[in-house]
Amino acid sequence: MRSGTLQRKLACSVTLRLSAPMTEPRFTSLARSLPATVPFVGPETQERQRGSPFVARLGANESVFGPSPQAIAAMADTGIWMYGDPENHDLRIALAKHHGVKPENIVVGEGIDGLLGYLVRLLVGPGDAVVTSDGAYPTFNYHVAGFGGTLHKVPYRDDHEDPEALFAKAGEVDAKLVYLANPDNPMGSWHSGADIVAALDILPGGCLLVLDEAYVECAPEGTAAPVAADDPRVIRMRTFSKVYGMAGARVGYAIGAPGLISAFNKVRNHFGMNRAAQAGALAALKDAAWLDHVQTRIAEARERISLIAQENGLAPLPSATNFVAIDCGQDGAFAKAVLDSLVAQGIFVRMPFAAPQNRCIRVSCGDTTDLDAFAAALPKALADARR
């Protein structure tokens, strides 16, 4: 072909491409089917909507008591201009020693939320069955939907997640994953670790228990499930966001069998953990005195929240977490009216999503100033809801 002919053909091709109409990105059919939502409406969003900051931030189960001073110092002096260690080596070694396991039993990620996303990506494809409790932690459900899994839900029993019902449902639907939080969010209830281990006898073969222990450092002795790290039936999730006071740093980790843990390297963001987060978590883990201090403050705050509820004729539920669920005594609509009035008064709280747990509001532990503000606002909130 002569060069002139070739040039004319190329020019025509370029003209056709330039004149073609612009199109939208070619999303997958799954992505097109999903709503563009955020599992939680953040307090910052609500502050922008109301045009002023909250007086008391008591809805996200953060630790207002803050991280260890040693963690703060470590995070401030990390050479943040450098990427973090993609293997999280030092933190994994320290966590393995802390739990009496091997480093190959530990994976570190961007909070439990990030690790849940990686786990679902590894195990759940379109149509695969997954079991959870109706009203349990919604971010897990968000990940399952995002990879096309099919969620099957069982109800709470007496405001507790029901391991036996969860595992039985997993057998019925041939679930790949079953999610259980112990202690539970949003109710604050808990099971003994020994009871969970006993229930594993009915977990069907080929199903993995995702045991979310985000709040276990707040809980009574014996709540953590005594599961061997190499047990292929269970992966346990932990976090530095709650008692360790590092929610903004996004540091979570999982304990599981080496084959499962190494599989995370197939899909995880290897530079997802920044240097400051790694250094802060490592320092926080070493500061046992600060952990004891925060645990004491949480216990005191739970008692204060319970007293405030009782003084207003409400029933606080027993809690093994850094929050208290308060039974407002009526239905979800009434509890939502109470919540709305509290938010209007500058008190950020949340409530469970599903009935009958949505008869409650959920109040995170706070300092004296926070809880004084909650105590002052609650009577008006109840009066507003009763109108």
JOZICOR-V931478 format. One record per residue. N is the residue number from 1. RES is the residue in three letters. PHI is phi in whole degrees, -180 to 180 (999 if undefined). OMEGA is omega in radians with two decimals (none if undefined). Layout:
N:RES:PHI:OMEGA
N:RES:PHI:OMEGA
This chain:
1:MET:999:3.14
2:ARG:-69:-3.05
3:SER:-61:3.14
4:GLY:-64:3.12
5:THR:-64:3.13
6:LEU:-62:-3.14
7:GLN:-64:3.12
8:ARG:-65:3.12
9:LYS:-65:3.13
10:LEU:-64:3.14
11:ALA:-64:3.10
12:CYS:-64:3.14
13:SER:-63:3.13
14:VAL:-63:3.13
15:THR:-61:3.13
16:LEU:-63:-3.13
17:ARG:-65:-3.11
18:LEU:-69:-3.09
19:SER:-88:3.14
20:ALA:-64:-3.14
21:PRO:-64:3.07
22:MET:-69:3.12
23:THR:-123:3.07
24:GLU:-76:3.05
25:PRO:-56:-3.10
26:ARG:-88:3.14
27:PHE:-61:3.01
28:THR:-68:3.10
29:SER:-61:3.10
30:LEU:-65:-3.13
31:ALA:-61:3.12
32:ARG:-64:-3.08
33:SER:-82:-3.03
34:LEU:-94:3.01
35:PRO:-76:3.07
36:ALA:-88:-3.05
37:THR:-128:2.99
38:VAL:-115:-3.06
39:PRO:-56:3.12
40:PHE:-126:2.98
41:VAL:-85:-3.02
42:GLY:-70:3.10
43:PRO:-62:3.11
44:GLU:-64:3.09
45:THR:-61:-3.13
46:GLN:-67:3.09
47:GLU:-64:3.10
48:ARG:-65:-3.13
49:GLN:-68:-3.10
50:ARG:-89:3.05
51:GLY:80:3.11
52:SER:-160:-3.13
53:PRO:-74:3.04
54:PHE:-72:3.04
55:VAL:-76:-3.13
56:ALA:-137:-3.10
57:ARG:-99:-2.99
58:LEU:-125:-3.07
59:GLY:-122:-3.00
60:ALA:-104:3.13
61:ASN:59:2.98
62:GLU:-78:3.07
63:SER:-101:3.10
64:VAL:-67:-3.14
65:PHE:-79:2.97
66:GLY:80:3.11
67:PRO:-81:3.05
68:SER:-55:3.03
69:PRO:-55:3.09
70:GLN:-66:3.10
71:ALA:-67:3.12
72:ILE:-61:3.13
73:ALA:-64:-3.13
74:ALA:-65:-3.12
75:MET:-69:-3.11
76:ALA:-76:-3.02
77:ASP:-132:-3.02
78:THR:-120:-3.02
79:GLY:66:-3.00
80:ILE:-64:3.09
81:TRP:-69:3.13
82:MET:-94:2.98
83:TYR:-64:3.03
84:GLY:-75:3.08
85:ASP:-61:-3.07
86:PRO:-66:3.11
87:GLU:-97:-3.10
88:ASN:49:-2.92
89:HIS:-58:-3.04
90:ASP:-64:-3.14
91:LEU:-68:3.11
92:ARG:-65:3.09
93:ILE:-62:-3.13
94:ALA:-66:3.13
95:LEU:-67:3.10
96:ALA:-62:3.10
97:LYS:-65:-3.13
98:HIS:-60:-3.07
99:HIS:-100:-3.13
100:GLY:68:3.12
101:VAL:-126:3.13
102:LYS:-98:3.11
103:PRO:-57:3.14
104:GLU:-72:3.02
105:ASN:-90:-3.00
106:ILE:-122:2.92
107:VAL:-126:-3.14
108:VAL:-108:3.14
109:GLY:-153:-3.05
110:GLU:-79:-3.09
111:GLY:73:3.06
112:ILE:-61:3.14
113:ASP:-56:3.13
114:GLY:-64:3.14
115:LEU:-66:3.08
116:LEU:-61:3.11
117:GLY:-62:3.11
118:TYR:-64:-3.11
119:LEU:-63:3.13
120:VAL:-64:3.11
121:ARG:-61:-3.13
122:LEU:-70:-2.91
123:LEU:-116:-2.98
124:VAL:-116:3.04
125:GLY:-118:-3.12
126:PRO:-53:3.09
127:GLY:87:-3.14
128:ASP:-68:-3.08
129:ALA:-84:3.09
130:VAL:-138:-3.08
131:VAL:-118:3.06
132:THR:-150:3.10
133:SER:-92:3.13
134:ASP:-72:-3.10
135:GLY:102:3.11
136:ALA:-77:-2.99
137:TYR:-50:-2.98
138:PRO:-74:-3.11
139:THR:-65:3.06
140:PHE:-60:3.13
141:ASN:-61:3.13
142:TYR:-59:3.12
143:HIS:-66:-3.14
144:VAL:-60:3.11
145:ALA:-62:-3.09
146:GLY:-66:3.09
147:PHE:-110:3.00
148:GLY:85:3.12
149:GLY:-71:3.12
150:THR:-109:-3.10
151:LEU:-86:3.00
152:HIS:-121:-3.02
153:LYS:-120:3.02
154:VAL:-119:-3.13
155:PRO:-76:2.94
156:TYR:-66:3.04
157:ARG:-125:-3.12
158:ASP:54:3.11
159:ASP:63:3.04
160:HIS:-120:2.90
161:GLU:-63:-2.95
162:ASP:-116:-3.07
163:PRO:-57:-3.11
164:GLU:-61:3.13
165:ALA:-67:3.11
166:LEU:-61:-3.08
167:PHE:-71:3.09
168:ALA:-65:3.10
169:LYS:-63:3.11
170:ALA:-60:3.09
171:GLY:-67:-3.13
172:GLU:-65:-3.01
173:VAL:-106:-3.11
174:ASP:57:-3.07
175:ALA:-72:3.01
176:LYS:-83:-3.12
177:LEU:-133:2.93
178:VAL:-133:-3.06
179:TYR:-105:3.11
180:LEU:-143:3.06
181:ALA:-101:3.11
182:ASN:-145:-0.04
183:PRO:-63:-3.02
184:ASP:-93:2.92
185:ASN:-118:0.58
186:PRO:-110:-2.97
187:MET:-92:-3.12
188:GLY:81:-3.12
189:SER:-80:-3.08
190:TRP:-157:3.00
191:HIS:-117:3.00
192:SER:-70:3.11
193:GLY:-60:3.14
194:ALA:-63:3.12
195:ASP:-66:3.11
196:ILE:-66:3.11
197:VAL:-62:3.12
198:ALA:-62:-3.13
199:ALA:-69:3.13
200:LEU:-60:3.13
201:ASP:-61:-3.13
202:ILE:-105:3.04
203:LEU:-69:-3.07
204:PRO:-68:3.08
205:GLY:-60:-3.14
206:GLY:83:3.10
207:CYS:-109:-3.13
208:LEU:-103:3.04
209:LEU:-84:3.01
210:VAL:-94:-3.07
211:LEU:-100:-3.09
212:ASP:-87:-3.11
213:GLU:-112:-3.07
214:ALA:-57:-3.03
215:TYR:-106:-2.95
216:VAL:-65:3.11
217:GLU:-70:3.09
218:CYS:-90:-2.87
219:ALA:-96:3.10
220:PRO:-63:3.06
221:GLU:-55:3.13
222:GLY:96:3.13
223:THR:-77:3.12
224:ALA:-64:-3.10
225:ALA:-73:3.12
226:PRO:-79:-3.11
227:VAL:-102:3.09
228:ALA:-63:-3.10
229:ALA:-60:-3.12
230:ASP:-88:-3.13
231:ASP:-66:-3.05
232:PRO:-73:-3.11
233:ARG:-85:-2.94
234:VAL:-136:2.87
235:ILE:-124:-3.08
236:ARG:-104:-3.12
237:MET:-109:3.08
238:ARG:-131:-3.07
239:THR:-149:2.98
240:PHE:-101:-3.06
241:SER:-82:-3.00
242:LYS:-100:-3.06
243:VAL:-61:-3.12
244:TYR:-76:2.98
245:GLY:71:-3.07
246:MET:-123:-3.08
247:ALA:-57:-3.11
248:GLY:-71:-3.14
249:ALA:-81:3.10
250:ARG:58:3.08
251:VAL:-125:3.02
252:GLY:-129:3.08
253:TYR:-152:3.12
254:ALA:-126:3.09
255:ILE:-118:-3.11
256:GLY:-163:3.14
257:ALA:-65:-3.03
258:PRO:-55:-3.13
259:GLY:-62:3.11
260:LEU:-71:-3.12
261:ILE:-63:-3.12
262:SER:-66:3.13
263:ALA:-65:3.10
264:PHE:-59:3.14
265:ASN:-66:3.09
266:LYS:-75:-2.97
267:VAL:-131:-3.01
268:ARG:-75:3.02
269:ASN:-80:-3.00
270:HIS:-68:3.07
271:PHE:-109:-3.12
272:GLY:-72:-3.13
273:MET:-96:-3.12
274:ASN:-77:-3.04
275:ARG:-63:-3.11
276:ALA:-65:3.13
277:ALA:-63:3.13
278:GLN:-63:-3.12
279:ALA:-65:3.14
280:GLY:-64:3.13
281:ALA:-65:3.13
282:LEU:-62:3.12
283:ALA:-69:3.14
284:ALA:-62:-3.12
285:LEU:-63:-3.11
286:LYS:-83:-3.02
287:ASP:-96:-3.10
288:ALA:-65:-3.12
289:ALA:-65:3.12
290:TRP:-68:3.10
291:LEU:-60:3.10
292:ASP:-61:3.13
293:HIS:-60:-3.11
294:VAL:-67:3.11
295:GLN:-59:3.09
296:THR:-66:3.12
297:ARG:-63:3.11
298:ILE:-64:3.13
299:ALA:-61:3.11
300:GLU:-64:-3.13
301:ALA:-67:3.10
302:ARG:-62:3.11
303:GLU:-64:-3.13
304:ARG:-67:3.11
305:ILE:-61:3.13
306:SER:-63:3.13
307:LEU:-65:3.11
308:ILE:-60:3.13
309:ALA:-61:-3.11
310:GLN:-65:3.11
311:GLU:-64:3.13
312:ASN:-104:3.08
313:GLY:77:-3.13
314:LEU:-107:-3.05
315:ALA:-114:3.05
316:PRO:-75:3.08
317:LEU:-88:3.04
318:PRO:-57:-3.05
319:SER:-134:3.00
320:ALA:-114:-3.07
321:THR:-128:3.06
322:ASN:-101:3.03
323:PHE:-150:3.08
324:VAL:-130:2.99
325:ALA:-86:-3.09
326:ILE:-116:3.11
327:ASP:-76:-3.11
328:CYS:-83:2.96
329:GLY:87:3.11
330:GLN:-133:-3.09
331:ASP:-98:-3.11
332:GLY:-65:3.12
333:ALA:-64:3.13
334:PHE:-67:3.14
335:ALA:-61:3.11
336:LYS:-66:3.09
337:ALA:-66:3.07
338:VAL:-63:3.14
339:LEU:-60:-3.11
340:ASP:-61:3.13
341:SER:-68:3.10
342:LEU:-61:3.13
343:VAL:-61:3.12
344:ALA:-62:3.11
345:GLN:-88:3.09
346:GLY:92:3.14
347:ILE:-111:-3.13
348:PHE:-83:3.03
349:VAL:-134:3.07
350:ARG:-130:3.13
351:MET:-147:3.07
352:PRO:-61:-3.05
353:PHE:-91:-2.96
354:ALA:-117:3.05
355:ALA:-74:-0.02
356:PRO:-88:-3.13
357:GLN:-66:-3.11
358:ASN:-75:2.95
359:ARG:-75:-3.05
360:CYS:-108:2.80
361:ILE:-110:-3.09
362:ARG:-121:-3.03
363:VAL:-118:3.12
364:SER:-73:3.07
365:CYS:-65:3.13
366:GLY:-138:3.09
367:ASP:-85:-3.06
368:THR:-59:-3.13
369:THR:-63:3.12
370:ASP:-59:-3.05
371:LEU:-75:2.99
372:ASP:-62:3.13
373:ALA:-65:3.09
374:PHE:-63:3.14
375:ALA:-62:3.14
376:ALA:-71:-3.05
377:ALA:-86:-3.01
378:LEU:-62:3.13
379:PRO:-57:3.12
380:LYS:-66:3.14
381:ALA:-61:3.12
382:LEU:-69:3.11
383:ALA:-63:3.12
384:ASP:-62:-3.08
385:ALA:-68:-3.09
386:ARG:-85:-3.12
387:ARG:-70:none
